[in-house]
Amino acid sequence: MTIFANPLTRALDATARSDAKGNRPAPHKLLLHTVLIIGALAMALPFVWMIFSSFKPLDEIFMQPPKLLPHNWNLQGYRTAFDGADFVRGFWNSTYIALTVTVVSLITSAMAAYAFARIEFPGRRGLFMVFLATMMVPGQLTIIPLYLIMGWLHWVDTHAALIVPPSLFNAFGVFLLRQYIKGIPLELEHAARLDGAGRIRTFTSIILPLLRTPLTALGIFTFLAQWNSFFYPLIFLNSEDEFTLPLLVNQFKGQYGADWTALMAATTLAAVPLLVVFVIAQRQIVEGIALSGSKS
């Protein structure tokens, strides 16, 4: 509920300040806040249910009528989760893959965005349209040629297959950063060139510091996407030592049933880093999208 507490608190504070000034908030704002609060609570309920269910015995999960809080709190689900899968290794695999892809992707996306926004070269507009078109192609359609390429490079069942492709090509990141760079005044670059700075020096000393906000937002999106990735690890990884957290969590579902308590506990453990990242960086996410979207 922590994620959704801030909007609710701000809405109530705004209403209280308005009443203190003797001005009633507009009816449409009250309606909007009510709808948003109801929507936030509806989205939070499954997450809260998952957390409490991880502390329930199996018979209480399917109790009728359902109860949110467990009657008998226990940690058996978490013990089973840690005993049934190497969660420490899974955490490490997911963490270093997500961090590596995020860092490298930010560098390559910023360089490509700067080239599309500032450097004139033949076919620039058409190539950028191709970049944007790739965002409309589902990854499932390109998985066969990608698998063949990874097999030719002998990267199947290695983390390189999960790191290299998304690190070198991030169409959304290029688009996001290009929109922001196009809004940076050209006079700053002209002044740098008058001081003798070349393209690389201008990019590293002028452009990159101004991209801090959109880079932060893009980094968070990239990290969350890689942390939650299930399809590509499922295709490319075969050895359990190489598994990421989503694959380990999936092991608690069998062909004919599932250990629901352990599954809820494992999913809760996997979601904790995402919750921490979102709570810490929610302001940067909003600012990065708002600023980038305002650029022409």
ABEGO torsion letter per residue (X at the ends): XAAAAAAAAAAAAAAAAAAAAGBBBBAAAAAAAAAAAAAAAAAAAAAAAAAAAAABBAAAAABOBBBABBABBBAAAAAAAAAABBAAAAAAAAAAAAAAAAAAAAAAAAAAAAAAAABBBBGAAAAAAAAAAAAABBAAAAAAAAAAAAAAAGABGBAAAAAAAAAABBAAAAAAAAAAAAABBAAAAAAAAAAGBBAAAAAAAAAAAAAAAAAAAAAAAAAAAAAABAAAAAAABABAAABBAAAAAAAABBAAEBBAAAAAAAAAAAAAAAAAAAAAAAAAAAAAAAAAAABX
